[in-house]
Amino acid sequence: MERLIRYGSVDAIPYYNCSWKSSEEWNEMGLKRPILGWFLVVFGGTVEILYLPILYIIFKTKLVRYACYKLIVFLAITDMSATVCSSIISGVLYIQGAVFCTYPTFEYISGGFAINTWCMACAINISLFANRVCSIAFQEYVDVIEGKMAWISMVFSGIYGGYILMFTPVICFNSVAMAWIPEPLSEREQSPEAEDMYDNEWQSWNNYLFVAIMTCLYITYCVLVKKLAHGQKSKKSRAIFIQCAVVCFFNTVTALVYNALSLMTPAPWIVLLGQLCWSINHGCPAIIYLTMNDTIRNSFLRFFCGHKVAKVGHTSSSHVI
């Protein structure tokens, strides 16, 4: 975004100039994908609706006073923002068959927030699981470290996301490539100088480090929970394993596919998988909270479905994802 502020308009940014073709000519370069587009729009809208009662429940039941739920609220807000980019905006652009130069200013700003919310979600996910691991591994000090860790994590994630938004290159939607890619494909001829303008090393390092750190944290988390369960295969332990596996899968696939896009042109089905995993990645926490978090699920049934269920107190550290 710093470039947009510095140059005053997208067309004025070096190697993002779309003025050498008319709008009609740029529109003809796209490829309409209405089925994919409508799926993303409907999925994204559903996710946004699901997050609203979750946030209401967390504040209504005062769960937000616990450190882990503060992080969950922060992650939910970030995921809702990310879903606007990954699902709703992407879906509309797929329906129209847009390329970057179809709506250069809109797509430039959207691309900035798309990478910003993705990197912020990565940082918050790491923070959430680091918080859970520490609360289990150092139970005797949990009251001292958990709250401070949550606030430090949120401040760091916010600063990190702000830096990504303001000072790193954006990603650009392209319906033909079926993804948000670093290159706007707005130049008549590619050049090394243009590639340097598009290259976002922060995104690549973010993705690689995220996969490595989350894998270590998931393994540590599951080992600690299993140790606390004394080897018993409880329903809670199985639920935690499923949550870990689901979130880790979508995170990892998204990160690796989008890193691959900066190095090569993957097969179309791989690119499609990356797009779907990116959208699902920001939506699956809402589904997990409503189906596998006892506190939120029971509160949801009580508040919105009129079911009388046993009141569940604060979920133990080992059961909060």
Secondary structure, DSSP 8 states (H G I E B T S, - for coil): -HHHHHHSSTTTSTT---TTS-HHHHHHTS---HHHHHHHHHHHHHHHHHHHHHHHHHHHTTGGGSHHHHHHHHHHHHHHHHHIIIIIIHHHHHHHT--GGGSHHHHHHHHHHHHHHHHHHHHHHHHHHHHHHHHHHTGGGHHHHHHHHHHHHHHHHHHHHHHHHHHS---EEETTTTEEES----SSS--HHHHHHH--HHHHHHHHHHHHHHHHHHHHHHHHHHHHTTT---HHHHHHHHHHHHHHHHHHHHHHHHHHHTTS---HHHHHHHHHHHHHHHHHHHHHHHHH-HHHHHHHHHHHS--------S--GGG--
